[in-house]
Structures are given as structure tokens and as C-alpha cells.
């Protein structure tokens, strides 16, 4: 770490670091845009799993905190026990002489009894002559009292010395604990006199500012990588304005991720982002594993992501309040899926044609020769046909290998007065069940006869679900000459 810190102090490296976030953002997003969504490989999923697992572990580490800042760790407990063991022999020596004078005082006869037994005996007084009328019992009591004071003073001095040694041992133990904590990367707290003895566990610690910064930077990197990949994948599967809202939200969070490193030090913020990314990630990954898509699998993805958050909360021993955001996000995502606002990943519309005179053997047909504006996408394609001719809409939809998903074609007609589209037909059949694995996509078609002139929009969608893609076109009840058509093949 010292080598890295010294390297970062160099002026050239500091200049590069200023542009590092932008370079990493543009590079990662550009690479994901080129590779993901075209043909998802197993290695792509492995990288996504690694990013998600890394983010999960880092969020757990960021959840660490001292549950009882005034409490003792196991190291402190062992040091205190050793100090007490050293002080115990000294306390035993002090206790022994204290008991003897108490016993002597208890055995001494009372003053009246002593006077009757030996009325003429007088105890010697080295310091002063005995007062007149002083009995032997009184002198004996005075002698015992003076001896008890001497022993008491000795005991007090021994106790003070033992306390001083215990205090010194506690200070050494505290210093050793602080050195141990510094080497491990987290801060230690002073031991107050009213310390509470608590059971210590791995997350019962306070990371130093330097380590929290390292963890938050790593979380930012993992979250950014997941956001970049998911924005690309969900964008390529979105075929309607409603489903595009979620893509816009993910794109905003992708850009915002570059400015949220400090925020990720907050356990609640990191857990909320992990909940969102977990659901989006699992909703994309599960279809590759179970070869199915649909509400049940999206709901399962949401439950799994929420279960991971609950597990992290359980391990962290935090307040239940941190689960409010993950639960709210999960409920909102399920509601968005029911309203067809979630793109049907990993299905991707690869190519589509609006034409006539369709040949099923090679999926070729006649399309109107496009003008310049139509070629660059600024004008909708057109279909010139006779009223009794059929119009075909062809589409190729990519799906992972072995994935099966039913699709449908939804035909809309635009009211020339109001300009609003209304659903006229919803076409699906057994031949519209995708069998994934073809790089150029699974090919299918829909046809319609007796199509009046006007503006139409045909949506290719997951059956009873979100739209994968759509195509608007104009129909004219007139035929062109042979030079007005070109033969096209669906890729």
C-alpha cells in the first residue's frame, strides 16, 4: 500500500487521476455497448456475477460498526484477566494480617471481667505512665487498637501498590489493543471506567477513514460496472416509451455513480443500491439458467435480491430501518413489471421488415425502395399495395441458447383526426415461440389482409408482456411500377 500511496503523490499521476473516472466510465460503457446485447457469452455472465458478489461482500464490510463503543473486545478481556491474576497474590498477603488482629480483639476479655481476675496487674506503657485508676483491660484494648491501626496502614499501602500495578497493567493492555487495532485497519476507542463487557464479533469494529474510502471506491467500481452492463442490456430490449423510463433511470444512476463514492460509505445507501442492481442483474441472468422468462421469474429475482439484503442486515445487526428502502424498491419494481414497464431482457429485436410478396423459404419480400430520409431514419417506411394484397411484418428476435419465449404482434391504427393509436389486432401462434441460440435472432412474421390506407404501428412483444420493438409505417392504396420495389431478406 505504501508503494501505491507514494505513486499517487507524483504530479503526473495526480493529473491522470482527475480524468480516471471519466476514462473508466466511457471505456466501460463503450465496451459494453459493443459486446453485450449482441450475443451474450458465458464469460459476460461470469463477470457480472463477480461484480455483484464483490459489491455484496463490500457492503457487508461497510456495515461494520461498534455496537458498544464503551465495551471491551476479547483482547481487552484477556489483558484484564492477566492483570487481575497478577494482583491476586498481593491482595491475599494483605488480607492475612488483617484477620489476626480482629481475632485477637475478639478474644480479649471485657473490662469488668479483667479487673476481677487481676486487679493489681498493670500493662507496661513505654511512652507514658498509666493514668490513675486505669484497669488492665483498658490498657489491653488500647494496645490492640494501636496495633490494628499499624496493620491497617500497612494493608492500605499494600492495596494502593496493588491498584497502581493493576492500573499500569491495564494501560499496557490498552496500548497493545490500540496497536493491534491499527495494524488491522480499524480504530480503537479508549476504555472508560464503566466499560461494559460484550461479546465481540467480526463486524463489531470501526474502520479507519482510509479503509472506508478504499471500500467505498471498490463499491463504486462494482456498482458502475453493473450499471454500465445493465443499461446496455435493458436499452436493447426496450421497445416502448414506458419500458424506456426504467432505462433512463438506470442511465441517470450510471452517471450519478461517478459522484457517489462518499455516499456509499453509508450502509443504508449501499444496501438500497444493491437491492436495485440485484433485482435487475438476476432478472437478466436467470433466463440464461432456466431458459424461461415471465412474471414468475422476475418475481423470484426480486425475492432473491431482497433475501440477500435481509441476510446482510442480519449479519450487520443494524436497525430494521435500513430495510425500508430495499423493500420499497422491490415493491416498485414488481409494480413496474405488471405495468409492462420493465424491458423483457434478454430478448433483443435484431431486424424487422414491412413488405409484401413474402417468400418463407428464405424470408425475402418486396419493400418500397427507401428514400434518403427513410434510409437515415427520419421518415417512416411506406408500403404501396393494392387493396386485396397482404402486408407482412417480419422480425428476428435474439434470445440466449435454449431459451423459449412466446411472442406476439400487436397491430395499431392511427386515427387521422385525433392522431391516437388504437389496437386493432393481436396475433400470436405456436410458430411464434422463440427458440434461442441463433446469433441473428429467431425469425417470425405476421400478416394482415384488407389493410386500409393510413398510418400503422406494429409492436413485437413478449406475449402479454413488455414490448421488444416496434415499427411504424404508412400504407398507400396504390401500386408502384417494378422500379419502386426492392427485394430484401430478413437477417
C-alpha positions in Angstrom: 0.0 0.0 0.0 2.9 2.4 0.7 4.1 1.9 -2.9 0.7 2.9 -4.2 0.4 5.9 -1.9 3.8 7.1 -2.9 2.9 6.6 -6.6 -0.3 8.6 -6.2 1.7 11.5 -4.7 3.6 12.1 -8.0 2.3 15.1 -10.1 1.8 13.2 -13.3 -0.3 10.5 -11.6 -2.4 13.2 -9.8 -3.3 14.7 -13.3 -4.2 11.3 -14.6 -6.4 10.5 -11.6 -8.5 13.6 -12.4 -9.5 12.0 -15.7 -9.6 8.4 -14.5 -13.3 8.3 -13.6 -14.3 9.7 -17.0 -12.0 7.4 -18.9 -13.2 4.4 -16.9 -16.8 5.4 -17.4 -16.6 6.0 -21.2 -14.3 3.0 -21.7 -16.5 0.5 -19.8 -19.8 1.8 -21.3 -18.4 1.8 -24.8 -17.1 -1.8 -24.4 -20.4 -3.0 -23.0 -22.3 -1.2 -25.8 -20.2 -3.1 -28.4 -20.2 -6.6 -26.8 -23.3 -7.0 -24.7 -26.7 -7.4 -26.2 -25.4 -8.7 -29.5 -24.5 -12.2 -28.3 -24.2 -12.8 -24.5 -21.4 -15.2 -23.8 -20.9 -17.2 -20.6 -17.8 -15.1 -19.8 -20.1 -12.0 -19.7 -22.3 -13.6 -17.1 -19.2 -14.6 -15.1 -18.0 -11.0 -15.0 -21.5 -9.8 -13.9 -21.6 -12.4 -11.2 -18.1 -11.3 -10.0 -19.1 -7.7 -9.9 -22.3 -8.5 -7.9 -20.5 -10.8 -5.5 -17.8 -8.2 -4.9 -20.4 -5.5 -4.2 -22.2 -7.8 -1.8 -19.0 -8.5 0.2 -18.0 -4.8 0.3 -21.5 -3.7 1.5 -21.1 -6.3 4.3 -17.7 -4.8 5.3 -19.2 -1.3 5.2 -21.9 -2.3 7.6 -19.2 -2.7 10.4 -19.7 -0.5 13.5 -19.0 -0.7 17.2 -22.3 -1.8 18.8 -21.0 -0.7 22.2 -18.2 1.9 21.9 -17.6 1.6 25.7 -17.4 -2.2 25.5 -14.3 -4.5 25.7 -13.1 -6.7 23.0 -11.7 -10.2 23.6 -8.2 -8.9 23.5 -9.0 -6.4 26.3 -10.7 -9.1 28.3 -7.6 -11.3 28.2 -5.4 -8.4 29.2 -7.7 -7.5 32.1 -7.8 -11.1 33.3 -3.9 -11.3 33.2 -3.7 -8.1 35.3 -6.2 -9.5 37.8 -4.2 -12.7 38.1 -1.0 -10.7 38.9 -2.8 -8.6 41.5 -4.4 -11.6 43.3 -1.3 -12.8 45.3 -0.7 -9.3 46.7 -4.3 -9.0 47.8 -4.0 -12.3 49.5 -1.0 -11.2 51.5 -2.7 -8.1 52.6 -5.8 -10.0 53.8 -3.9 -12.4 56.1 -2.5 -9.9 58.7 -5.8 -8.1 58.8 -7.7 -11.1 60.1 -5.3 -11.8 63.1 -5.9 -8.5 65.0 -9.6 -8.9 64.6 -9.4 -12.4 66.2 -7.2 -11.0 69.0 -9.6 -8.3 69.7 -12.5 -10.8 69.8 -10.6 -13.0 72.3 -9.7 -10.0 74.7 -11.8 -10.1 77.9 -14.1 -7.3 78.7 -13.0 -4.6 81.1 -15.0 -5.7 84.2 -14.0 -9.3 83.9 -10.4 -8.5 83.5 -10.4 -6.2 86.6 -11.8 -9.0 88.8 -9.3 -11.6 87.6 -6.2 -9.4 88.1 -6.9 -6.2 89.9 -3.3 -5.3 90.6 -1.7 -6.1 87.2 -0.7 -3.1 85.1 0.4 -3.4 81.4 3.7 -1.6 80.7 3.4 1.7 78.8 6.7 2.7 77.1 5.6 6.2 76.0 3.7 7.4 79.2 2.8 6.3 82.7 -0.6 4.8 83.1 -3.3 7.1 84.5 -4.5 6.5 88.0 -7.4 4.1 88.1 -6.7 2.6 84.6 -7.5 -1.1 84.5 -5.6 -3.8 82.7 -8.4 -4.4 80.3 -8.5 -0.8 79.1 -4.8 -0.8 78.6 -5.0 -4.1 76.6 -7.8 -2.7 74.4 -5.7 0.4 73.8 -2.7 -1.7 72.8 -4.8 -3.9 70.4 -6.3 -0.7 68.9 -2.8 0.8 68.2 -1.6 -2.5 66.6 -4.7 -2.6 64.5 -4.1 0.9 63.2 -0.5 -0.1 62.3 -1.7 -3.2 60.4 -4.5 -1.2 58.7 -2.0 1.4 57.4 0.3 -1.4 56.1 -2.7 -3.0 54.4 -3.7 0.3 52.9 -0.3 0.9 51.5 -0.2 -2.7 50.0 -3.6 -2.1 48.4 -2.5 1.2 46.9 0.6 -0.5 45.4 -1.6 -3.4 44.0 -4.0 -0.9 42.5 -1.1 1.0 40.9 0.2 -2.2 39.4 -3.2 -3.1 38.1 -3.6 0.4 36.5 -0.2 0.1 34.9 -1.1 -3.4 33.5 -4.4 -2.0 32.2 -2.6 0.8 30.5 -0.2 -1.6 28.8 -3.1 -3.8 27.7 -4.9 -0.8 26.2 -1.8 0.3 24.3 -1.4 -3.2 23.0 -5.0 -3.3 21.9 -4.6 0.0 20.1 -1.5 -1.2 18.3 -3.3 -4.4 17.2 -6.3 -2.4 16.0 -4.1 0.0 14.0 -2.4 -3.0 12.3 -5.8 -4.5 11.4 -7.1 -1.3 9.8 -9.7 -0.1 12.3 -9.8 2.5 15.0 -9.8 1.7 18.7 -11.6 3.5 21.5 -10.4 4.3 25.0 -11.6 2.0 27.8 -13.7 4.1 30.2 -14.0 3.1 33.9 -17.6 2.0 33.4 -16.8 -0.3 30.5 -19.4 -3.0 29.6 -18.1 -6.4 28.8 -19.7 -7.5 25.5 -19.2 -10.4 23.1 -17.0 -9.4 20.2 -17.7 -10.4 16.5 -16.1 -9.6 13.2 -18.3 -6.6 12.3 -18.1 -5.1 15.8 -15.4 -2.6 14.8 -14.9 0.9 13.4 -12.9 1.0 10.1 -10.4 3.8 9.8 -11.2 6.6 7.3 -8.6 5.3 4.9 -10.1 1.8 4.8 -13.7 3.1 4.5 -12.5 5.2 1.5 -11.0 2.1 -0.1 -14.1 0.1 0.4 -16.4 2.8 -0.9 -14.2 3.2 -4.0 -14.4 -0.5 -4.7 -18.2 -0.5 -4.2 -18.4 2.4 -6.7 -16.4 0.4 -9.2 -18.6 -2.7 -8.9 -21.8 -0.7 -9.0 -20.6 1.3 -12.0 -19.7 -1.9 -13.9 -23.2 -3.4 -13.2 -24.9 -0.2 -14.1 -23.0 0.0 -17.4 -23.8 -3.5 -18.5 -27.5 -3.3 -17.4 -28.1 0.0 -19.1 -26.9 -1.5 -22.4 -28.9 -4.8 -22.0 -32.1 -3.2 -20.9 -31.9 -0.5 -23.6 -31.6 -3.0 -26.4 -34.6 -4.9 -25.0 -36.8 -1.8 -24.6 -39.3 -1.3 -27.4 -41.7 1.2 -25.9 -41.6 4.6 -24.2 -42.9 3.1 -20.9 -40.1 0.5 -20.7 -37.6 3.2 -21.7 -38.4 5.0 -18.5 -36.6 2.4 -16.5 -33.6 2.6 -18.9 -33.4 6.3 -18.4 -33.4 5.8 -14.6 -30.6 3.3 -14.8 -28.7 5.7 -17.1 -29.1 8.6 -14.6 -27.8 6.3 -11.8 -24.9 5.2 -14.0 -23.8 8.8 -14.4 -24.6 9.7 -10.8 -22.5 6.7 -9.6 -19.4 8.7 -10.5 -20.2 11.2 -7.8 -21.5 8.9 -5.0 -18.3 7.4 -3.6 -18.7 9.3 -0.3 -22.3 8.4 -0.1 -21.5 4.7 -0.4 -19.8 4.8 3.0 -23.4 4.9 4.4 -24.6 1.4 4.9 -28.2 2.3 4.1 -27.4 3.9 0.8 -25.2 1.0 -0.4 -27.8 -1.6 0.6 -30.5 0.3 -1.3 -28.4 0.4 -4.5 -27.5 -3.3 -4.0 -31.2 -4.1 -3.9 -32.0 -2.4 -7.2 -28.9 -3.8 -9.0 -29.5 -7.2 -7.6 -33.1 -7.4 -9.0 -32.0 -6.1 -12.4 -29.0 -8.4 -12.5 -30.9 -11.5 -11.5 -33.7 -10.7 -13.9 -31.2 -10.7 -16.7 -29.2 -13.8 -15.5 -32.0 -16.2 -14.5 -33.4 -16.6 -18.1 -29.9 -17.9 -19.2 -30.1 -20.5 -16.4 -33.7 -21.6 -16.5 -34.4 -20.9 -20.2 -37.6 -19.1 -19.4 -38.8 -15.5 -18.9 -42.0 -14.2 -17.4 -43.5 -12.7 -14.3 -42.8 -15.7 -12.0 -39.1 -15.4 -12.8 -39.0 -11.7 -12.3 -40.8 -12.1 -9.0 -38.2 -14.7 -8.0 -35.4 -12.4 -8.9 -36.9 -9.7 -6.7 -37.3 -12.1 -3.8 -33.7 -13.3 -4.1 -32.3 -9.8 -4.2 -34.4 -8.8 -1.2 -33.3 -12.0 0.6 -29.7 -11.0 0.1 -30.4 -7.6 1.6 -32.1 -9.2 4.6 -29.1 -11.6 5.1 -26.7 -8.6 5.1 -29.0 -6.8 7.6 -29.0 -9.8 9.8 -25.2 -10.1 9.7 -24.7 -6.4 10.3 -27.0 -6.3 13.4 -28.3 -2.9 12.3 -31.7 -1.4 12.8 -34.7 -2.6 10.7 -35.0 0.9 9.3 -32.2 0.1 6.7 -34.6 -2.5 5.1 -37.3 0.2 4.3 -35.5 1.3 1.1 -34.9 -2.3 -0.3 -38.5 -3.3 0.4 -39.8 -0.1 -1.3 -37.6 -0.7 -4.3 -38.7 -4.3 -4.6 -42.4 -3.4 -4.5 -42.0 -0.6 -7.1 -40.1 -2.9 -9.5 -42.8 -5.6 -9.2 -45.5 -3.0 -9.9 -43.5 -1.7 -12.9 -43.2 -5.2 -14.3 -47.0 -5.7 -14.0 -47.5 -2.5 -16.0 -45.0 -3.7 -18.7 -42.5 -1.0 -17.8 -39.6 -3.5 -17.4 -38.0 -4.5 -20.8 -38.2 -8.2 -21.5 -34.5 -9.0 -21.1 -32.6 -10.8 -22.5 -34.8 -10.7 -25.7 -33.4 -8.2 -28.3 -35.1 -7.2 -31.6 -32.4 -7.6 -34.3 -34.1 -6.8 -37.6 -37.6 -6.1 -38.9 -39.2 -5.5 -42.3 -42.6 -4.3 -43.6 -43.2 -5.7 -47.0 -45.4 -7.8 -49.4 -44.9 -10.9 -51.6 -43.3 -12.8 -48.8 -41.3 -16.0 -49.5 -41.0 -18.1 -46.4 -38.1 -20.3 -47.7 -35.5 -17.5 -47.4 -37.6 -14.8 -45.6 -37.4 -12.5 -48.5 -40.0 -10.0 -49.6 -40.6 -6.8 -51.7 -40.2 -3.5 -49.8 -40.7 0.0 -51.1 -37.4 1.5 -52.3 -36.4 3.8 -49.4 -35.8 7.5 -50.0 -32.9 9.4 -48.4 -34.9 10.4 -45.3 -36.1 6.8 -44.8 -32.6 5.5 -45.0 -31.4 7.7 -42.2 -34.4 7.0 -40.1 -36.1 10.4 -40.2 -39.1 9.2 -42.1 -41.2 6.0 -41.6 -41.1 3.4 -44.3 -44.0 3.1 -46.7 -46.0 0.2 -48.3 -47.7 0.8 -51.7 -50.0 -2.1 -52.4 -53.4 -3.0 -54.0 -56.3 -3.3 -51.6 -56.5 -7.1 -52.0 -52.8 -7.7 -51.3 -51.5 -8.9 -47.9 -49.0 -6.9 -45.8 -46.3 -8.7 -43.9 -44.3 -7.6 -40.8 -41.2 -9.7 -40.3 -39.0 -9.7 -37.3 -35.9 -11.5 -35.9 -35.6 -11.6 -32.1 -32.4 -12.7 -30.4 -32.6 -14.9 -27.3 -30.0 -17.0 -25.4 -29.5 -20.6 -26.3 -32.3 -23.0 -25.4 -34.5 -20.1 -24.1 -38.1 -20.5 -25.1 -40.5 -17.5 -25.1 -43.8 -16.8 -26.9 -44.1 -13.5 -28.7 -47.0 -11.7 -30.3 -47.6 -9.0 -32.9 -49.8 -6.1 -31.9 -51.3 -4.0 -34.8 -52.3 -0.4 -34.1 -54.1 2.1 -36.4 -53.7 5.8 -36.0 -56.9 7.8 -36.1 -56.3 10.6 -38.7 -58.5 13.0 -36.7 -57.2 12.6 -33.2 -53.8 11.2 -34.0 -54.1 8.5 -31.4 -53.3 4.8 -32.0 -55.9 2.1 -31.2 -55.3 -1.6 -31.0 -56.9 -3.5 -33.9 -55.3 -7.0 -33.8 -53.2 -9.1 -31.5 -51.7 -12.0 -33.4 -49.8 -15.0 -31.9 -49.5 -18.7 -32.6 -47.4 -21.7 -31.9 -44.9 -20.8 -34.6 -44.2 -17.6 -32.7 -42.4 -19.4 -29.8 -38.8 -18.3 -29.8 -36.1 -21.0 -29.8 -33.0 -19.1 -28.7 -29.4 -19.6 -29.9 -29.3 -18.1 -33.4 -27.0 -15.1 -33.3 -29.1 -13.2 -35.9 -32.3 -13.9 -33.9 -35.3 -16.2 -34.2 -37.3 -15.2 -37.3 -41.1 -14.9 -37.3 -43.8 -13.0 -39.3 -47.3 -11.6 -39.1 -49.6 -10.8 -42.0 -52.8 -8.9 -42.4 -55.2 -8.6 -45.4 -57.6 -5.8 -46.2 -55.4 -3.1 -44.7 -56.9 0.4 -45.3 -54.6 3.3 -46.2 -53.2 5.2 -43.2 -50.5 5.2 -40.5 -49.9 1.9 -38.6 -47.6 0.7 -35.8 -46.8 -2.9 -35.2 -45.3 -3.9 -31.9 -43.3 -7.1 -31.4 -43.8 -8.0 -27.8 -43.3 -10.8 -25.2 -46.7 -12.4 -25.1 -48.9 -10.5 -22.7 -45.8 -8.6 -21.6 -43.5 -5.8 -22.4 -42.7 -4.6 -25.9 -39.4 -5.8 -27.5 -39.6 -3.4 -30.5 -42.0 -1.7 -32.8 -42.2 -0.4 -36.4 -44.4 2.5 -37.7 -45.2 2.7 -41.4 -47.6 4.3 -43.9 -49.9 2.3 -46.2 -51.0 3.6 -49.6 -53.7 2.0 -51.8 -51.7 2.2 -55.0 -49.1 0.1 -56.6 -45.7 1.3 -57.9 -44.0 0.1 -61.0 -41.3 -2.5 -60.8 -38.6 0.1 -60.2 -40.4 1.2 -57.0 -39.6 -2.0 -55.1 -36.5 -3.8 -53.9 -36.1 -7.4 -52.8 -35.0 -7.6 -49.2 -34.1 -10.5 -46.9 -34.7 -10.6 -43.2 -31.4 -11.1 -41.4 
